[in-house]
Amino acid sequence: DCGSYRVVEAFTDNRVRVFFPGKPCESVRSILKSNGFRWSPDAGAWQRMYQGSVVQWLTHEDGYLHKQLTQASAA
């Protein structure tokens, strides 16, 4: 499922990581890339520098990225 993901705040690395159960669909990857996320093979996750608002965007039902990822996975 493209819309299923887990958010981890990696404070020691100053990163926010997003884990998916498999490879996310192209539309989800495009949204992540356009919002500053990059694939990290070492972490096995999509990550970007930590910023508090990013966590809210990803985890809150009305969060900006959460809405985009949910719409992209439904398409």
C-alpha positions in Angstrom: 0.0 0.0 0.0 1.5 3.3 -1.1 -0.2 5.3 1.6 1.0 3.2 4.5 4.1 4.6 6.2 5.9 5.1 9.5 7.6 8.3 10.6 10.7 8.2 12.8 12.4 11.2 14.3 16.1 10.4 14.4 17.3 13.2 16.7 20.9 12.0 16.9 21.2 12.3 13.1 19.0 15.4 12.9 16.8 13.6 10.4 13.1 12.7 9.9 12.8 9.3 8.3 9.8 7.8 6.5 9.6 4.0 6.2 7.2 2.2 3.8 6.4 -1.5 3.8 7.8 -1.7 0.2 8.8 0.6 -2.6 6.3 3.5 -2.7 4.6 4.2 -6.0 6.0 6.9 -8.4 3.6 9.6 -7.4 4.5 9.1 -3.7 8.2 9.2 -4.5 7.7 12.4 -6.5 5.9 14.1 -3.6 8.7 13.1 -1.2 11.4 14.3 -3.5 9.6 17.6 -4.1 9.5 18.1 -0.3 13.2 17.6 0.3 13.2 13.9 1.1 15.9 11.6 -0.4 16.3 7.9 -0.4 18.9 6.6 2.1 20.0 3.0 1.4 21.9 3.0 4.7 18.7 3.9 6.7 16.4 2.0 4.4 14.1 5.0 4.5 13.3 8.3 2.8 14.8 11.1 4.9 15.4 14.8 5.2 16.8 17.2 7.8 14.7 17.4 10.9 12.2 20.2 11.1 9.3 20.0 13.5 6.7 21.1 11.0 7.7 18.2 8.7 6.7 15.7 11.4 3.3 17.4 11.8 2.8 17.5 8.0 3.4 13.7 7.9 1.6 12.5 11.0 -1.5 14.7 11.4 -4.6 13.8 9.5 -4.8 17.3 8.2 -1.1 17.6 7.6 0.1 18.9 4.2 2.2 15.9 3.3 -0.2 13.4 4.8 -2.9 14.7 2.6 -0.7 14.6 -0.5 0.5 11.1 0.2 -3.0 9.8 0.9 -4.4 11.4 -2.3 -1.5 10.0 -4.4 -1.9 6.5 -3.1 -5.6 6.5 -3.8 -5.1 7.5 -7.4 
